[in-house]
Amino acid sequence: MINARIVYINDMHEAREEIRKIGVDASAITWLSPKALSVAVKIEDVSSFDANIIKQEMLGKGGDAAVNRGVANFSAESSDVLLMGTYSQFNRLVYKLQMHGGSLKETADEIQRLLGGLEKGKPEYFECGKYRLPIGEKTYVMGILNVTPDSFSDGGKYLEIDSAIKRAREMVEAGADIIDVGGESTRPGYQQVEAIEEINRVVPVIERLSKELNVPVSVDTSKAQVAEKALCAGACIVNDVWGLQKDPAMAEIVSKYGAGVIMMHNSDTKEYRDLMGDIIKFLRKSIEIAEKAGITRENMVIDPGIGFGKTLEHNLEVMKRMRELNTLNLPVLLGTSRKSLIGNVLDLPVNERLEGTAATITLGIANGADIVRVHDVKEMVRVSRMTDAMVRV
């Protein structure tokens, strides 16, 4: 009996490994692996003139391309372009488009950047203050510590400093790798608080945690003033739900203190041209802001923002398509714990969303999450370790 199967290859490392296992000469791995990795690249809003050339050049390399039907006769001014081919075919396409110059060279350079990402992957470490967390070896569990009266799940529970410290210790003992301290609720319809009130809530807690615990402490804020006070108090990560795009001073503060930064996608509306494309475009802007401020890629983490500016259908789609975030070559944080995504699907209240959270954590890790932000630390540490054993090499 002939036994054939489809092998799924996600990056160049996996391509090389599959070829190596066949037993070919070592010298052949280098030129065979680019042919084993199939890639689909979507380019948005390309002029019909450029789209025609890109399509023909890709066909000439043995690949394929999908464009708007109005491109051929120029009845459409522009089109998204979906290119399909092997890594090798894309490399040859890049070379040819660069020869055209102009906007086609810009397109080629962008494709080349994406191909380079398939080679280099994410940074080796997430660096935050004195901590260096290796990326790829395990999933890090971030324990949520809300010192707020109105957070959707645990509002009011940890307003007193001693109760907050006790909860943080419990989470670390249960396996939390990072503690994330928040002083302002970001639940739908939340009441904004002044920076001084937020500082008064988080700084005393962070001061004690940074001295008493041997794990990174993060501050969950979008205000540069709060971030600076928290970093002075011992925090080493800023978790910004607006991805450095709300407070123009935030990136400079993060850079000044050599802190890590988590940049989340957010939106004031729930209207998208292309959901994942728009999320990635937003996060690319955040990355550009960070880099201009002198923040290194080793200090950056991105977050697709489950539950923020998204419908239930949007959230489910992001969960399914999370691997597209690998385009940005940065560690990914996933925050789904007890959220309405789970409540709406299972029709369950906040205190009964443990299993639903576990399902999202499992899928998230399988789709590339490096950090998961959770309330139920003990249970999600177990879920993460089990999932790691199945999906990480």
N, C-alpha and C positions, 0 to 999 in steps of 0.2 A: 504494500500500500504506500502510495506517495503521500507524505504528510506536509502540506503547505500551510502557511499562516501569514497574516499581515503583522508586521512589526512596526510599532509606533516609535518614531525617533523625534525627540523634541529639540535637541540642540546638538552642537558639533561634538561635544563630549560623548553623548550617547551614540552618535554616528561612528566615531572612532572605535568605541568599545564593541559595537556589534560586528564591525569589520574585523577587529582584532580576534574576536572569538572564533571566526571562521578559520583562522590559521594562515592568513595570507602573509607574504613577506612584509616585514616592517616598513620597507620603503614604499609599499603600495598603499598603505593606510592614508598617507598624506594626500594622494591624488584621488583615491576612491571616496573618502569621507564626504567631500563637498557634493558628490553625486548622490549620496545616500540620504541627504537631508533635504526634504521638500519644504518649501516655504510659500506662504501666501501673504502678499503685501498689499495693503489698501492705501492708495494715495487720494487725498480729497481735493476736489475742486480744481481739476487740471483743465487748461484751455483745450478746446477741441483740436487745435493744431498740434499741441504737444501730445495729447492723448493718442492721436493717430500715429505719430512717430513712435511713441513708447510701445504701443501695441505691435506695430510692425517689427520693431527691433526685438521685442520679446519673442514673437513668433519665429523670427529668424534664428533665435538661439535654441529653439526646440521647446520653449515654454509656451504659456498661453496668457491671454489677457481678456478681461471683460470690461467693456465700456458702454456708455449710454448709446442706444441705437441711433441717436441723432448726431453722433460724432462723425460718422462716415460721410454724410452729406453736409456737415456743418450747420444743420438745423438747430443743434444744441450748442450754446456758447461754451459750455464747460461740462465736465463729467468727472465723477469719481472713477478711479481705475483700480481694478483688482488684478494683480499680477500673480501668476502661479507657475512655479518652476523649482528646479533644484538650486541649492546654494551655488553650485558651479555656473548654472545658467544666469543667475542674478549677477554674479561677478563679471561675466562677459557683457551683460546688459549695461552695467555701470560704466565699464570701459568705453563702450560705444556712445552712450549718452553724454559722457564727459567730453567727447570729441565734438559734439554739437555746440557746446558752450551755452551761454545764456541761462534761461529758465530750465532747460533740459539738464544742464550741468548741475544746477541747484537740486533738481530732483534726483540725479545720480548720486550726489553727495549725501542726500538724506537716506537713500537706499543703502549706501555704503555704511552709513552710521548704524543702521539697523542690523546689517550683516555683521558688523564688528561686535555688536552686542551679543549675537549668538555665539561668538567666540569667547568673549571676556566674561559674560554673565554679570553677576552682582559683585559689589566690593567684598573683599575677603572678611572684613570686620565692620561692625557698626561701632563707631567710636563716640563716646559721650563722657566728657570729663576724664576721670582717671580710669574709666572702664573701657574695655575692648571686647565686644561680644562677637565671637566667630559666627559668620553667616553660612548657613547650609548644613551645619552639623546637627542642629536640633531646632525645634520651635520654641521660642521664648514666650513665657506666659506673663502678661502684664496684669497685675491685680488692681482693680478699680477701688479708689478710696475717695468717696465724695463727701466733702465737709460742707455740705449745703443743706438747706432746709427743704428743698423742692425737687431734687433729682427724681427721675421717674421711678427708679427701683428702690433706692435706699436713702432717699432724702430724709434728713433729720436724725439718722441713726448715729452719725459720728461727728456731731457738732462739737462735743466736748473733746479737748485735746487728748485726755487719757483714753477715752473710748476709741479715738482714731488711731492712736499709737498701738493699742491692744489689737485692733483689727488688722493693722499692717503687719504686726508680728505674726498673727495667726496665718495670714496669707503667705508670708515668707516661709514659715514652718511647713505649710502645705505645698510649697514648691514654687511660689511666685519668683520670677527672675527680676522683675521690675515692679515698682509701686508707682501708680499714677494718681496724683493728688489734684482734685478739682474743687474750685471754690465758687463756680457759677454753673448752674444747670444749663444744659443745651437741649433739653427735651423740647418737643414741638410746643410753641406758645410760651416758652420760658420767659421769666421776668429778668431783664438785664439788671446787673448790679454795678455800682460804681467801683472803680479800680481800687480805691482805698478799702472798701468793704471786702473785696476779693482778697486783697493782700492780708487783711486782718484774719481771714479764715485760713489761708494756706500757709503763710510764712511760719507761724509758730509750730505747726505740724511738721513742715519740711525741715526746720532747724533740728528738731529732735530725731526725726527719721534718718537724716543724713549722718548723724553721729552714732545712732544706736543700731542701724542695720547696715549690712555689708552688701547691699544691692543698689543699683541705680534708682534714683528717685526722679520722677517726671512731674512737671506741672502742666496741667491741662488748662490752657488759657490762650486767648487771642489778643491780649493786651500786652504791649511791650513793657509798660510800667510794672505790671504784675510779674511778667517773666523775669525782669531784671532783679526785682526783690527776691523772687524765689531762687534764682541762680546764686545770688549772694548768700542766701540762707543754706545752700548746699544741694539744690536740685542740679541735675546735669543733663536733663532732656526737657525740651519744650514741645508739648503736644498741642499743635495749633489747628483747630477745626476749620480755619479759613486759609490754611496753607500759605502763610506769610503775606496774604493779599488783603487783609483787613486793616492792619496797623502798619503803616509804612516804616516804622522804626523797629519792627520785630526782627527782621533779618540781621540788622546791625548788632542788636543785643545778643542774639544767638552766636554770631561770629565773635563778638568781643569776649565772650566767656568760654569759647571753644566747646560749646554744648552740642549735644545731638538735637536734631529737630525732626519731628514727625509732621509731615505736610499732608493735610487731608483735603479731599475734594469736597466742595460745598457749593450750593447755589441758592439764590433767592427765589428762583422759579423751578418748576418741574417740567420745563419745555426743553427738548434736546433735538438737534438736527440728527445726530448719530450718538447714542448714549456713550459707548466706550470711547469713541473718537473724541467727544467733547470732554469726557473725564480726563483722558490722556493729554489733551490740549491744555486744560486747566493746570494739571500737575506739571507739565513742561514749563509753563509760565512760573510756577512756584520754584521749580529747580533753577530757572534762569535768575530769579530774584535772589535765591540763596547763593548761587555762584558769584553773582556780582558783588555780594556782600563779603565774599571770601570764605564762605562755608564750603568745606570739601565734600565730595560725594560720600566719603567714609562717615560723615556726620549726618547723612540724610536717610530718612525712611519715608515712604509714601503710603497713603491710606485712601482707598476708593470712596470712603464716606458712606457706608451703608446706613440708610435711615435719614440722611441729610439731603434735602432738595430732591427727593426721589419718591416715586410711587412704589407700591408693593411690587408691581410688574418690573419696574426699574431695578429694584433691589435683587429680585430673583435673577434678572438678566446679568447683573454685575457678578453675582455669585457664580453663575455658569461660565462667564467669560473672563474670569479674573486673570487667566494666563496672559491675556493681552497686555497686562501691566508690565510684563517682562520686557516690553519694548523700551521701558525707561531704565532698565538695568539697575534697579535699586531695591533694597529690602522692602517688603510689603507688610504693613500692619493691617489686621482685620478686626473690626469691632462690631460684633453682632449680638453680644451677650444680652439676653432677655428682651431684645428689641421687638418693635411692633411687627417687623418682618415675620417673626416667629408667632407672635400672638395672632396676627391676621390669618396665617395659614392654618394654625391648629385651633384657633378660637379659644385661646387660653389666657388667663390673667398673668401678670408679670411674675408672680411667685410660682408658676407652674410651667416655666419655659426651659427647664434644665435640659431635657432630651432634645428639644428643638435647637437649643444653643449648641449642644454636642454635635448634631448633624451638620450645622453650618461650619463649626470649627474643623471637622473632619474634611469636608469638601474644600474648605478654604486652604488647608495645609496641602492637600493633594493638588490644588491649583496654584500653589506658589507662595502662600502666606509664610512669613518668617517670624512674626510676632502676633499673638492673639490677646486681645484686651477683654478681660472677663471679670464677672462678679464671683462666680462659683469656682474658686481657684483649685481646691482639692480635686474636684471632679474633672475639670478641664485640663489639669496637668496630666491626669490619667489618660484622657482622650487624646491629648497631644502626643504623649509618649507612645501610645499604641499606633497612632497614625504615622508618626515618625518611623516606627519600625517597619511599616509597610511601604512607605513612599520615599524615604531618604536612603541613599546608598551608604 
